[in-house]
Amino acid sequence: MSYWIMGILAALMGLVGLFMAGAARDFGILAFGLGLSLFGVLFCWFMIKTAFDEAERTASESK
């Protein structure tokens, strides 16, 4: 269940980053917003990979 919570929080951070980048008036906020959204996407991919690795591990242990 904690994977879901962390994934949702990372996705929300990514959305906040996109909104920040979209409303940016200077390069600093634009770069920070894009970096935050990139972090959110990469973290969600990492959480998906971790969940699949854990499922694969439990499937191989049950054989």
C-alpha positions as YAML, in Angstrom:
chain: A
units: angstrom
residues:
- id: 1
  name: MET
  ca: [0.00, 0.00, 0.00]
- id: 2
  name: SER
  ca: [2.87, 2.38, 0.65]
- id: 3
  name: TYR
  ca: [3.90, 2.04, -3.01]
- id: 4
  name: TRP
  ca: [0.55, 3.51, -4.01]
- id: 5
  name: ILE
  ca: [0.86, 6.41, -1.59]
- id: 6
  name: MET
  ca: [4.40, 7.25, -2.68]
- id: 7
  name: GLY
  ca: [3.44, 6.95, -6.36]
- id: 8
  name: ILE
  ca: [0.47, 9.27, -5.94]
- id: 9
  name: LEU
  ca: [2.59, 11.82, -4.05]
- id: 10
  name: ALA
  ca: [5.29, 11.69, -6.74]
- id: 11
  name: ALA
  ca: [2.67, 12.15, -9.46]
- id: 12
  name: LEU
  ca: [1.21, 15.14, -7.62]
- id: 13
  name: MET
  ca: [4.69, 16.65, -7.28]
- id: 14
  name: GLY
  ca: [5.15, 16.17, -11.02]
- id: 15
  name: LEU
  ca: [1.88, 17.95, -11.73]
- id: 16
  name: VAL
  ca: [2.82, 20.81, -9.42]
- id: 17
  name: GLY
  ca: [6.12, 21.06, -11.27]
- id: 18
  name: LEU
  ca: [4.33, 21.26, -14.62]
- id: 19
  name: PHE
  ca: [2.03, 23.99, -13.33]
- id: 20
  name: MET
  ca: [5.02, 25.88, -11.96]
- id: 21
  name: ALA
  ca: [6.85, 25.59, -15.28]
- id: 22
  name: GLY
  ca: [3.76, 26.65, -17.19]
- id: 23
  name: ALA
  ca: [3.30, 29.81, -15.11]
- id: 24
  name: ALA
  ca: [6.99, 30.66, -14.85]
- id: 25
  name: ARG
  ca: [8.13, 34.18, -15.63]
- id: 26
  name: ASP
  ca: [11.84, 33.52, -15.21]
- id: 27
  name: PHE
  ca: [14.25, 30.72, -16.06]
- id: 28
  name: GLY
  ca: [14.85, 29.63, -12.46]
- id: 29
  name: ILE
  ca: [11.25, 28.70, -11.77]
- id: 30
  name: LEU
  ca: [10.95, 27.12, -15.21]
- id: 31
  name: ALA
  ca: [13.99, 24.93, -14.61]
- id: 32
  name: PHE
  ca: [12.84, 23.99, -11.11]
- id: 33
  name: GLY
  ca: [9.34, 23.11, -12.32]
- id: 34
  name: LEU
  ca: [10.64, 20.98, -15.17]
- id: 35
  name: GLY
  ca: [13.12, 19.29, -12.82]
- id: 36
  name: LEU
  ca: [10.36, 18.58, -10.32]
- id: 37
  name: SER
  ca: [8.14, 17.06, -13.00]
- id: 38
  name: LEU
  ca: [11.05, 14.98, -14.32]
- id: 39
  name: PHE
  ca: [11.72, 13.74, -10.79]
- id: 40
  name: GLY
  ca: [8.04, 12.79, -10.42]
- id: 41
  name: VAL
  ca: [8.04, 10.79, -13.65]
- id: 42
  name: LEU
  ca: [11.32, 9.01, -12.89]
- id: 43
  name: PHE
  ca: [10.23, 8.21, -9.34]
- id: 44
  name: CYS
  ca: [6.95, 6.73, -10.58]
- id: 45
  name: TRP
  ca: [8.88, 4.57, -13.07]
- id: 46
  name: PHE
  ca: [11.15, 3.44, -10.24]
- id: 47
  name: MET
  ca: [8.15, 2.53, -8.10]
- id: 48
  name: ILE
  ca: [6.63, 0.50, -10.96]
- id: 49
  name: LYS
  ca: [9.95, -1.30, -11.50]
- id: 50
  name: THR
  ca: [10.21, -2.06, -7.78]
- id: 51
  name: ALA
  ca: [6.69, -3.49, -7.68]
- id: 52
  name: PHE
  ca: [7.35, -5.74, -10.69]
- id: 53
  name: ASP
  ca: [10.68, -6.90, -9.25]
- id: 54
  name: GLU
  ca: [8.99, -7.77, -5.97]
- id: 55
  name: ALA
  ca: [6.20, -9.67, -7.76]
- id: 56
  name: GLU
  ca: [8.75, -11.56, -9.85]
- id: 57
  name: ARG
  ca: [10.75, -12.44, -6.74]
- id: 58
  name: THR
  ca: [7.72, -13.81, -4.91]
- id: 59
  name: ALA
  ca: [6.66, -15.79, -8.00]
- id: 60
  name: SER
  ca: [10.09, -17.40, -8.28]
- id: 61
  name: GLU
  ca: [10.15, -18.24, -4.56]
- id: 62
  name: SER
  ca: [6.79, -20.00, -4.72]
- id: 63
  name: LYS
  ca: [8.00, -22.47, -7.38]
...
